[in-house]
Amino acid sequence: MKSKDSSDCTVQALFDELKALEEHLKAHGPYVNGQNVYSVDMSLAPKLYHLEVALEHFKKWSVTECLSHVRNYMKQLAR
């Protein structure tokens, strides 16, 4: 995340992983295992929060609107 190298592909790799999460949530959501919150959701919530903060700080990038299921998932877990 801290890399200043413009040829660094970490942002694209991260976006690809978030896109995979988006597709999973779209098909099986609103939570990772379906309709109920499980430990995997509670484990993922702080990681996504830290990701959001770090992306904004280091890359001036945020989870985009095209990842609407991921954004909604993050909002639901923040409640």
C-alpha positions as CSV (number, residue, x, y, z in Angstrom):
1,M,0.0,0.0,0.0
2,K,2.8,2.4,0.7
3,S,4.6,1.8,-2.6
4,K,5.1,4.9,-4.7
5,D,6.0,2.9,-7.8
6,S,3.4,3.6,-10.5
7,S,4.1,0.2,-12.1
8,D,3.2,-1.6,-8.9
9,C,0.2,-3.9,-9.6
10,T,-1.0,-4.2,-6.0
11,V,-4.0,-1.9,-6.5
12,Q,-5.1,-3.9,-9.5
13,A,-4.6,-7.2,-7.6
14,L,-6.6,-5.8,-4.6
15,F,-9.4,-4.6,-6.9
16,D,-9.5,-8.1,-8.5
17,E,-10.0,-9.6,-5.0
18,L,-12.6,-7.1,-4.1
19,K,-14.4,-7.8,-7.3
20,A,-14.4,-11.5,-6.4
21,L,-16.0,-10.6,-3.0
22,E,-18.5,-8.4,-4.9
23,E,-19.6,-11.4,-7.1
24,H,-19.8,-13.7,-4.1
25,L,-21.9,-11.2,-2.1
26,K,-24.1,-10.6,-5.0
27,A,-24.8,-14.3,-5.4
28,H,-24.9,-15.4,-1.8
29,G,-25.2,-12.2,0.4
30,P,-25.8,-10.0,2.1
31,Y,-23.2,-11.7,4.3
32,V,-20.4,-14.1,3.3
33,N,-22.4,-17.2,4.3
34,G,-25.8,-15.9,3.3
35,Q,-28.5,-14.2,5.4
36,N,-26.8,-14.5,8.8
37,V,-23.7,-12.9,10.3
38,Y,-21.0,-15.5,11.1
39,S,-17.5,-15.3,12.5
40,V,-16.0,-14.9,9.1
41,D,-17.9,-11.6,8.8
42,M,-16.7,-10.4,12.2
43,S,-13.2,-11.3,11.2
44,L,-13.4,-9.6,7.8
45,A,-15.0,-6.4,9.1
46,P,-12.0,-4.8,10.8
47,K,-9.8,-5.8,7.9
48,L,-12.1,-4.0,5.4
49,Y,-12.2,-1.0,7.7
50,H,-8.4,-0.8,7.9
51,L,-8.2,-1.3,4.1
52,E,-10.6,1.6,3.5
53,V,-8.6,3.9,5.8
54,A,-5.2,2.8,4.4
55,L,-6.4,3.1,0.7
56,E,-7.6,6.7,1.3
57,H,-4.4,7.7,3.1
58,F,-1.8,6.1,0.9
59,K,-3.4,5.8,-2.5
60,K,-6.2,8.4,-2.4
61,W,-8.4,5.5,-3.6
62,S,-11.6,4.1,-2.1
63,V,-13.9,1.2,-2.7
64,T,-15.7,2.4,-5.8
65,E,-19.4,2.5,-6.5
66,C,-19.1,-0.4,-9.0
67,L,-18.5,-2.6,-5.9
68,S,-21.9,-1.7,-4.4
69,H,-22.4,-5.1,-2.6
70,V,-19.0,-4.7,-0.9
71,R,-19.8,-1.1,0.1
72,N,-23.2,-2.2,1.5
73,Y,-21.5,-5.1,3.3
74,M,-19.0,-2.8,4.9
75,K,-21.8,-0.4,6.0
76,Q,-23.8,-3.3,7.5
77,L,-20.8,-4.6,9.4
78,A,-20.0,-1.1,10.7
79,R,-23.4,-0.8,12.4
